[in-house]
Amino acid sequence: MSASKTKNTATSDKDALESTLSFEQAFSELESIVAQMESGQMALEASLAAYKRGNLLLTFCQQSLADVEQQVKVLNERQQLVPFTDNND
């Protein structure tokens, strides 16, 4: 598989995660994958697939947390949470 095809697949997988899962759902699935992998009962191919899915979920969760953290940092003068935009600097 070429690098560009791999990157496009990863991007589409990430987009699919964002449109279908909440942070809580992604985190719960990630915990489940970690528990399955730690049990040592998975076949090699299943472990690889689980690792790839877990990596996507981890990236999604980390980005979700970073987005929320940025929103919390951006408070307007009335101490109300406002969405982050590049011009709030």
Backbone atoms as SQL, in Angstrom:
CREATE TABLE atoms (id INTEGER PRIMARY KEY, chain TEXT, resi INTEGER, resn TEXT, atom TEXT, x REAL, y REAL, z REAL);
INSERT INTO atoms VALUES
  (1, 'A', 1, 'MET', 'N', 0.854, -1.180, 0.000),
  (2, 'A', 1, 'MET', 'CA', 0.000, 0.000, 0.000),
  (3, 'A', 1, 'MET', 'C', 0.892, 1.233, 0.000),
  (4, 'A', 2, 'SER', 'N', 0.593, 2.184, -0.836),
  (5, 'A', 2, 'SER', 'CA', 1.426, 3.380, -0.920),
  (6, 'A', 2, 'SER', 'C', 1.188, 4.279, 0.281),
  (7, 'A', 3, 'ALA', 'N', 2.150, 5.169, 0.530),
  (8, 'A', 3, 'ALA', 'CA', 2.051, 6.080, 1.672),
  (9, 'A', 3, 'ALA', 'C', 0.857, 7.006, 1.546),
  (10, 'A', 4, 'SER', 'N', 0.582, 7.492, 0.327),
  (11, 'A', 4, 'SER', 'CA', -0.552, 8.409, 0.155),
  (12, 'A', 4, 'SER', 'C', -1.879, 7.692, 0.361),
  (13, 'A', 5, 'LYS', 'N', -1.963, 6.441, -0.078),
  (14, 'A', 5, 'LYS', 'CA', -3.201, 5.688, 0.131),
  (15, 'A', 5, 'LYS', 'C', -3.407, 5.398, 1.616),
  (16, 'A', 6, 'THR', 'N', -2.320, 5.085, 2.320),
  (17, 'A', 6, 'THR', 'CA', -2.399, 4.848, 3.760),
  (18, 'A', 6, 'THR', 'C', -2.848, 6.106, 4.479),
  (19, 'A', 7, 'LYS', 'N', -2.295, 7.251, 4.096),
  (20, 'A', 7, 'LYS', 'CA', -2.657, 8.528, 4.724),
  (21, 'A', 7, 'LYS', 'C', -4.125, 8.855, 4.461),
  (22, 'A', 8, 'ASN', 'N', -4.592, 8.634, 3.233),
  (23, 'A', 8, 'ASN', 'CA', -5.994, 8.900, 2.903),
  (24, 'A', 8, 'ASN', 'C', -6.921, 7.989, 3.685),
  (25, 'A', 9, 'THR', 'N', -6.544, 6.737, 3.858),
  (26, 'A', 9, 'THR', 'CA', -7.351, 5.804, 4.634),
  (27, 'A', 9, 'THR', 'C', -7.411, 6.245, 6.090),
  (28, 'A', 10, 'ALA', 'N', -6.288, 6.664, 6.650),
  (29, 'A', 10, 'ALA', 'CA', -6.245, 7.125, 8.039),
  (30, 'A', 10, 'ALA', 'C', -7.105, 8.369, 8.214),
  (31, 'A', 11, 'THR', 'N', -7.054, 9.275, 7.244),
  (32, 'A', 11, 'THR', 'CA', -7.865, 10.493, 7.313),
  (33, 'A', 11, 'THR', 'C', -9.340, 10.157, 7.253),
  (34, 'A', 12, 'SER', 'N', -9.737, 9.243, 6.362),
  (35, 'A', 12, 'SER', 'CA', -11.151, 8.891, 6.273),
  (36, 'A', 12, 'SER', 'C', -11.612, 8.147, 7.525),
  (37, 'A', 13, 'ASP', 'N', -10.736, 7.326, 8.114),
  (38, 'A', 13, 'ASP', 'CA', -11.075, 6.648, 9.366),
  (39, 'A', 13, 'ASP', 'C', -11.276, 7.664, 10.485),
  (40, 'A', 14, 'LYS', 'N', -10.413, 8.674, 10.546),
  (41, 'A', 14, 'LYS', 'CA', -10.523, 9.725, 11.561),
  (42, 'A', 14, 'LYS', 'C', -11.822, 10.503, 11.375),
  (43, 'A', 15, 'ASP', 'N', -12.148, 10.831, 10.134),
  (44, 'A', 15, 'ASP', 'CA', -13.390, 11.549, 9.854),
  (45, 'A', 15, 'ASP', 'C', -14.603, 10.717, 10.260),
  (46, 'A', 16, 'ALA', 'N', -14.539, 9.413, 10.012),
  (47, 'A', 16, 'ALA', 'CA', -15.635, 8.531, 10.397),
  (48, 'A', 16, 'ALA', 'C', -15.799, 8.494, 11.912),
  (49, 'A', 17, 'LEU', 'N', -14.682, 8.488, 12.640),
  (50, 'A', 17, 'LEU', 'CA', -14.744, 8.516, 14.101),
  (51, 'A', 17, 'LEU', 'C', -15.430, 9.779, 14.589),
  (52, 'A', 18, 'GLU', 'N', -15.016, 10.919, 14.033),
  (53, 'A', 18, 'GLU', 'CA', -15.559, 12.197, 14.480),
  (54, 'A', 18, 'GLU', 'C', -17.059, 12.298, 14.241),
  (55, 'A', 19, 'SER', 'N', -17.536, 11.679, 13.189),
  (56, 'A', 19, 'SER', 'CA', -18.954, 11.802, 12.873),
  (57, 'A', 19, 'SER', 'C', -19.824, 10.770, 13.582),
  (58, 'A', 20, 'THR', 'N', -19.205, 9.727, 14.150),
  (59, 'A', 20, 'THR', 'CA', -20.015, 8.667, 14.751),
  (60, 'A', 20, 'THR', 'C', -19.840, 8.474, 16.250),
  (61, 'A', 21, 'LEU', 'N', -18.712, 8.906, 16.804),
  (62, 'A', 21, 'LEU', 'CA', -18.442, 8.626, 18.211),
  (63, 'A', 21, 'LEU', 'C', -18.306, 9.904, 19.033),
  (64, 'A', 22, 'SER', 'N', -18.786, 9.826, 20.256),
  (65, 'A', 22, 'SER', 'CA', -18.504, 10.889, 21.215),
  (66, 'A', 22, 'SER', 'C', -17.171, 10.552, 21.883),
  (67, 'A', 23, 'PHE', 'N', -16.624, 11.498, 22.616),
  (68, 'A', 23, 'PHE', 'CA', -15.390, 11.252, 23.348),
  (69, 'A', 23, 'PHE', 'C', -15.562, 10.065, 24.283),
  (70, 'A', 24, 'GLU', 'N', -16.677, 10.031, 24.992),
  (71, 'A', 24, 'GLU', 'CA', -16.913, 8.970, 25.972),
  (72, 'A', 24, 'GLU', 'C', -16.980, 7.596, 25.309),
  (73, 'A', 25, 'GLN', 'N', -17.628, 7.520, 24.150),
  (74, 'A', 25, 'GLN', 'CA', -17.717, 6.246, 23.434),
  (75, 'A', 25, 'GLN', 'C', -16.342, 5.803, 22.944),
  (76, 'A', 26, 'ALA', 'N', -15.572, 6.749, 22.404),
  (77, 'A', 26, 'ALA', 'CA', -14.237, 6.424, 21.905),
  (78, 'A', 26, 'ALA', 'C', -13.340, 5.968, 23.047),
  (79, 'A', 27, 'PHE', 'N', -13.402, 6.646, 24.186),
  (80, 'A', 27, 'PHE', 'CA', -12.573, 6.294, 25.331),
  (81, 'A', 27, 'PHE', 'C', -12.943, 4.912, 25.862),
  (82, 'A', 28, 'SER', 'N', -14.234, 4.621, 25.916),
  (83, 'A', 28, 'SER', 'CA', -14.697, 3.313, 26.378),
  (84, 'A', 28, 'SER', 'C', -14.213, 2.197, 25.450),
  (85, 'A', 29, 'GLU', 'N', -14.304, 2.439, 24.151),
  (86, 'A', 29, 'GLU', 'CA', -13.826, 1.440, 23.191),
  (87, 'A', 29, 'GLU', 'C', -12.314, 1.254, 23.311),
  (88, 'A', 30, 'LEU', 'N', -11.595, 2.347, 23.517),
  (89, 'A', 30, 'LEU', 'CA', -10.148, 2.266, 23.690),
  (90, 'A', 30, 'LEU', 'C', -9.790, 1.439, 24.927),
  (91, 'A', 31, 'GLU', 'N', -10.494, 1.661, 26.017),
  (92, 'A', 31, 'GLU', 'CA', -10.259, 0.871, 27.232),
  (93, 'A', 31, 'GLU', 'C', -10.501, -0.611, 26.975),
  (94, 'A', 32, 'SER', 'N', -11.543, -0.922, 26.226),
  (95, 'A', 32, 'SER', 'CA', -11.867, -2.308, 25.907),
  (96, 'A', 32, 'SER', 'C', -10.765, -2.953, 25.061),
  (97, 'A', 33, 'ILE', 'N', -10.273, -2.209, 24.079),
  (98, 'A', 33, 'ILE', 'CA', -9.199, -2.722, 23.228),
  (99, 'A', 33, 'ILE', 'C', -7.940, -2.991, 24.053),
  (100, 'A', 34, 'VAL', 'N', -7.602, -2.065, 24.926),
  (101, 'A', 34, 'VAL', 'CA', -6.414, -2.241, 25.779),
  (102, 'A', 34, 'VAL', 'C', -6.571, -3.495, 26.639),
  (103, 'A', 35, 'ALA', 'N', -7.732, -3.686, 27.233),
  (104, 'A', 35, 'ALA', 'CA', -7.959, -4.868, 28.075),
  (105, 'A', 35, 'ALA', 'C', -7.830, -6.153, 27.261),
  (106, 'A', 36, 'GLN', 'N', -8.386, -6.163, 26.052),
  (107, 'A', 36, 'GLN', 'CA', -8.285, -7.350, 25.198),
  (108, 'A', 36, 'GLN', 'C', -6.832, -7.647, 24.832),
  (109, 'A', 37, 'MET', 'N', -6.096, -6.595, 24.492),
  (110, 'A', 37, 'MET', 'CA', -4.699, -6.796, 24.099),
  (111, 'A', 37, 'MET', 'C', -3.846, -7.238, 25.288),
  (112, 'A', 38, 'GLU', 'N', -4.133, -6.689, 26.464),
  (113, 'A', 38, 'GLU', 'CA', -3.366, -7.065, 27.653),
  (114, 'A', 38, 'GLU', 'C', -3.627, -8.503, 28.076),
  (115, 'A', 39, 'SER', 'N', -4.782, -9.047, 27.684),
  (116, 'A', 39, 'SER', 'CA', -5.102, -10.426, 28.056),
  (117, 'A', 39, 'SER', 'C', -4.191, -11.427, 27.357),
  (118, 'A', 40, 'GLY', 'N', -3.613, -11.016, 26.224),
  (119, 'A', 40, 'GLY', 'CA', -2.706, -11.900, 25.508),
  (120, 'A', 40, 'GLY', 'C', -3.395, -13.023, 24.763),
  (121, 'A', 41, 'GLN', 'N', -4.698, -12.949, 24.606),
  (122, 'A', 41, 'GLN', 'CA', -5.454, -14.017, 23.964),
  (123, 'A', 41, 'GLN', 'C', -5.807, -13.730, 22.506),
  (124, 'A', 42, 'MET', 'N', -5.305, -12.637, 21.969),
  (125, 'A', 42, 'MET', 'CA', -5.642, -12.263, 20.598),
  (126, 'A', 42, 'MET', 'C', -4.626, -12.837, 19.619),
  (127, 'A', 43, 'ALA', 'N', -5.113, -13.226, 18.453),
  (128, 'A', 43, 'ALA', 'CA', -4.226, -13.665, 17.384),
  (129, 'A', 43, 'ALA', 'C', -3.428, -12.466, 16.876),
  (130, 'A', 44, 'LEU', 'N', -2.337, -12.725, 16.198),
  (131, 'A', 44, 'LEU', 'CA', -1.458, -11.662, 15.735),
  (132, 'A', 44, 'LEU', 'C', -2.188, -10.655, 14.845),
  (133, 'A', 45, 'GLU', 'N', -2.943, -11.140, 13.861),
  (134, 'A', 45, 'GLU', 'CA', -3.651, -10.228, 12.961),
  (135, 'A', 45, 'GLU', 'C', -4.711, -9.424, 13.695),
  (136, 'A', 46, 'ALA', 'N', -5.393, -10.053, 14.633),
  (137, 'A', 46, 'ALA', 'CA', -6.402, -9.351, 15.425),
  (138, 'A', 46, 'ALA', 'C', -5.738, -8.294, 16.309),
  (139, 'A', 47, 'SER', 'N', -4.562, -8.620, 16.835),
  (140, 'A', 47, 'SER', 'CA', -3.823, -7.654, 17.654),
  (141, 'A', 47, 'SER', 'C', -3.405, -6.450, 16.833),
  (142, 'A', 48, 'LEU', 'N', -2.954, -6.687, 15.613),
  (143, 'A', 48, 'LEU', 'CA', -2.548, -5.589, 14.740),
  (144, 'A', 48, 'LEU', 'C', -3.741, -4.695, 14.404),
  (145, 'A', 49, 'ALA', 'N', -4.866, -5.306, 14.075),
  (146, 'A', 49, 'ALA', 'CA', -6.077, -4.529, 13.772),
  (147, 'A', 49, 'ALA', 'C', -6.528, -3.743, 15.003),
  (148, 'A', 50, 'ALA', 'N', -6.461, -4.373, 16.168),
  (149, 'A', 50, 'ALA', 'CA', -6.850, -3.699, 17.407),
  (150, 'A', 50, 'ALA', 'C', -5.901, -2.541, 17.706),
  (151, 'A', 51, 'TYR', 'N', -4.610, -2.742, 17.451),
  (152, 'A', 51, 'TYR', 'CA', -3.632, -1.677, 17.673),
  (153, 'A', 51, 'TYR', 'C', -3.928, -0.482, 16.770),
  (154, 'A', 52, 'LYS', 'N', -4.218, -0.745, 15.500),
  (155, 'A', 52, 'LYS', 'CA', -4.524, 0.338, 14.558),
  (156, 'A', 52, 'LYS', 'C', -5.780, 1.099, 14.990),
  (157, 'A', 53, 'ARG', 'N', -6.816, 0.360, 15.370),
  (158, 'A', 53, 'ARG', 'CA', -8.056, 0.994, 15.823),
  (159, 'A', 53, 'ARG', 'C', -7.794, 1.789, 17.107),
  (160, 'A', 54, 'GLY', 'N', -7.041, 1.201, 18.022),
  (161, 'A', 54, 'GLY', 'CA', -6.714, 1.881, 19.273),
  (162, 'A', 54, 'GLY', 'C', -5.929, 3.159, 19.039),
  (163, 'A', 55, 'ASN', 'N', -5.018, 3.136, 18.084),
  (164, 'A', 55, 'ASN', 'CA', -4.241, 4.320, 17.763),
  (165, 'A', 55, 'ASN', 'C', -5.146, 5.436, 17.228),
  (166, 'A', 56, 'LEU', 'N', -6.105, 5.080, 16.381),
  (167, 'A', 56, 'LEU', 'CA', -7.071, 6.065, 15.880),
  (168, 'A', 56, 'LEU', 'C', -7.902, 6.639, 17.026),
  (169, 'A', 57, 'LEU', 'N', -8.366, 5.762, 17.896),
  (170, 'A', 57, 'LEU', 'CA', -9.177, 6.211, 19.030),
  (171, 'A', 57, 'LEU', 'C', -8.375, 7.105, 19.966),
  (172, 'A', 58, 'LEU', 'N', -7.122, 6.739, 20.216),
  (173, 'A', 58, 'LEU', 'CA', -6.266, 7.546, 21.087),
  (174, 'A', 58, 'LEU', 'C', -6.058, 8.941, 20.497),
  (175, 'A', 59, 'THR', 'N', -5.772, 9.009, 19.211),
  (176, 'A', 59, 'THR', 'CA', -5.586, 10.298, 18.545),
  (177, 'A', 59, 'THR', 'C', -6.861, 11.131, 18.621),
  (178, 'A', 60, 'PHE', 'N', -7.998, 10.498, 18.385),
  (179, 'A', 60, 'PHE', 'CA', -9.290, 11.180, 18.456),
  (180, 'A', 60, 'PHE', 'C', -9.528, 11.735, 19.865),
  (181, 'A', 61, 'CYS', 'N', -9.282, 10.913, 20.883),
  (182, 'A', 61, 'CYS', 'CA', -9.489, 11.351, 22.268),
  (183, 'A', 61, 'CYS', 'C', -8.542, 12.484, 22.641),
  (184, 'A', 62, 'GLN', 'N', -7.283, 12.375, 22.252),
  (185, 'A', 62, 'GLN', 'CA', -6.315, 13.427, 22.558),
  (186, 'A', 62, 'GLN', 'C', -6.713, 14.740, 21.891),
  (187, 'A', 63, 'GLN', 'N', -7.166, 14.681, 20.636),
  (188, 'A', 63, 'GLN', 'CA', -7.567, 15.889, 19.936),
  (189, 'A', 63, 'GLN', 'C', -8.828, 16.484, 20.555),
  (190, 'A', 64, 'SER', 'N', -9.758, 15.636, 20.943),
  (191, 'A', 64, 'SER', 'CA', -10.979, 16.116, 21.594),
  (192, 'A', 64, 'SER', 'C', -10.646, 16.858, 22.885),
  (193, 'A', 65, 'LEU', 'N', -9.749, 16.293, 23.685),
  (194, 'A', 65, 'LEU', 'CA', -9.341, 16.936, 24.931),
  (195, 'A', 65, 'LEU', 'C', -8.610, 18.251, 24.663),
  (196, 'A', 66, 'ALA', 'N', -7.765, 18.272, 23.653),
  (197, 'A', 66, 'ALA', 'CA', -7.042, 19.503, 23.311),
  (198, 'A', 66, 'ALA', 'C', -8.018, 20.590, 22.866),
  (199, 'A', 67, 'ASP', 'N', -9.031, 20.213, 22.101),
  (200, 'A', 67, 'ASP', 'CA', -10.028, 21.184, 21.647),
  (201, 'A', 67, 'ASP', 'C', -10.803, 21.774, 22.822),
  (202, 'A', 68, 'VAL', 'N', -11.200, 20.925, 23.747),
  (203, 'A', 68, 'VAL', 'CA', -11.940, 21.393, 24.917),
  (204, 'A', 68, 'VAL', 'C', -11.048, 22.274, 25.789),
  (205, 'A', 69, 'GLU', 'N', -9.802, 21.870, 25.965),
  (206, 'A', 69, 'GLU', 'CA', -8.865, 22.668, 26.756),
  (207, 'A', 69, 'GLU', 'C', -8.699, 24.061, 26.148),
  (208, 'A', 70, 'GLN', 'N', -8.605, 24.126, 24.833),
  (209, 'A', 70, 'GLN', 'CA', -8.461, 25.422, 24.173),
  (210, 'A', 70, 'GLN', 'C', -9.707, 26.278, 24.390),
  (211, 'A', 71, 'GLN', 'N', -10.884, 25.681, 24.321),
  (212, 'A', 71, 'GLN', 'CA', -12.123, 26.424, 24.547),
  (213, 'A', 71, 'GLN', 'C', -12.194, 26.966, 25.966),
  (214, 'A', 72, 'VAL', 'N', -11.740, 26.183, 26.919),
  (215, 'A', 72, 'VAL', 'CA', -11.757, 26.622, 28.319),
  (216, 'A', 72, 'VAL', 'C', -10.818, 27.812, 28.505),
  (217, 'A', 73, 'LYS', 'N', -9.703, 27.824, 27.783),
  (218, 'A', 73, 'LYS', 'CA', -8.747, 28.925, 27.896),
  (219, 'A', 73, 'LYS', 'C', -9.279, 30.221, 27.308),
  (220, 'A', 74, 'VAL', 'N', -10.196, 30.094, 26.371),
  (221, 'A', 74, 'VAL', 'CA', -10.687, 31.283, 25.679),
  (222, 'A', 74, 'VAL', 'C', -11.981, 31.738, 26.351),
  (223, 'A', 75, 'LEU', 'N', -11.851, 32.620, 27.296),
  (224, 'A', 75, 'LEU', 'CA', -13.014, 33.162, 27.999),
  (225, 'A', 75, 'LEU', 'C', -13.171, 34.625, 27.618),
  (226, 'A', 76, 'ASN', 'N', -14.409, 35.032, 27.416),
  (227, 'A', 76, 'ASN', 'CA', -14.578, 36.448, 27.104),
  (228, 'A', 76, 'ASN', 'C', -14.672, 37.269, 28.389),
  (229, 'A', 77, 'GLU', 'N', -14.846, 38.536, 28.272),
  (230, 'A', 77, 'GLU', 'CA', -14.820, 39.434, 29.435),
  (231, 'A', 77, 'GLU', 'C', -15.945, 39.154, 30.434),
  (232, 'A', 78, 'ARG', 'N', -16.984, 38.480, 30.042),
  (233, 'A', 78, 'ARG', 'CA', -18.088, 38.143, 30.966),
  (234, 'A', 78, 'ARG', 'C', -17.899, 36.772, 31.608),
  (235, 'A', 79, 'GLN', 'N', -16.728, 36.198, 31.428),
  (236, 'A', 79, 'GLN', 'CA', -16.413, 34.879, 31.975),
  (237, 'A', 79, 'GLN', 'C', -17.341, 33.794, 31.423),
  (238, 'A', 80, 'GLN', 'N', -17.707, 33.944, 30.157),
  (239, 'A', 80, 'GLN', 'CA', -18.523, 32.947, 29.479),
  (240, 'A', 80, 'GLN', 'C', -17.654, 32.202, 28.486),
  (241, 'A', 81, 'LEU', 'N', -17.862, 30.926, 28.399),
  (242, 'A', 81, 'LEU', 'CA', -17.105, 30.113, 27.476),
  (243, 'A', 81, 'LEU', 'C', -17.506, 30.467, 26.049),
  (244, 'A', 82, 'VAL', 'N', -16.508, 30.732, 25.238),
  (245, 'A', 82, 'VAL', 'CA', -16.783, 31.019, 23.829),
  (246, 'A', 82, 'VAL', 'C', -15.957, 30.072, 22.980),
  (247, 'A', 83, 'PRO', 'N', -16.472, 29.686, 21.815),
  (248, 'A', 83, 'PRO', 'CA', -15.698, 28.789, 20.954),
  (249, 'A', 83, 'PRO', 'C', -14.399, 29.459, 20.511),
  (250, 'A', 84, 'PHE', 'N', -13.365, 28.662, 20.365),
  (251, 'A', 84, 'PHE', 'CA', -12.073, 29.158, 19.941),
  (252, 'A', 84, 'PHE', 'C', -12.114, 29.492, 18.466),
  (253, 'A', 85, 'THR', 'N', -11.567, 30.631, 18.105),
  (254, 'A', 85, 'THR', 'CA', -11.307, 30.993, 16.718),
  (255, 'A', 85, 'THR', 'C', -9.908, 31.576, 16.655),
  (256, 'A', 86, 'ASP', 'N', -9.291, 31.514, 15.502),
  (257, 'A', 86, 'ASP', 'CA', -7.924, 31.981, 15.349),
  (258, 'A', 86, 'ASP', 'C', -7.771, 33.466, 15.678),
  (259, 'A', 87, 'ASN', 'N', -8.821, 34.257, 15.556),
  (260, 'A', 87, 'ASN', 'CA', -8.703, 35.692, 15.804),
  (261, 'A', 87, 'ASN', 'C', -8.911, 36.058, 17.269),
  (262, 'A', 88, 'ASN', 'N', -9.035, 35.080, 18.177),
  (263, 'A', 88, 'ASN', 'CA', -9.189, 35.352, 19.610),
  (264, 'A', 88, 'ASN', 'C', -7.860, 35.623, 20.299),
  (265, 'A', 89, 'ASP', 'N', -6.763, 35.505, 19.591),
  (266, 'A', 89, 'ASP', 'CA', -5.432, 35.661, 20.210),
  (267, 'A', 89, 'ASP', 'C', -5.224, 37.009, 20.800);
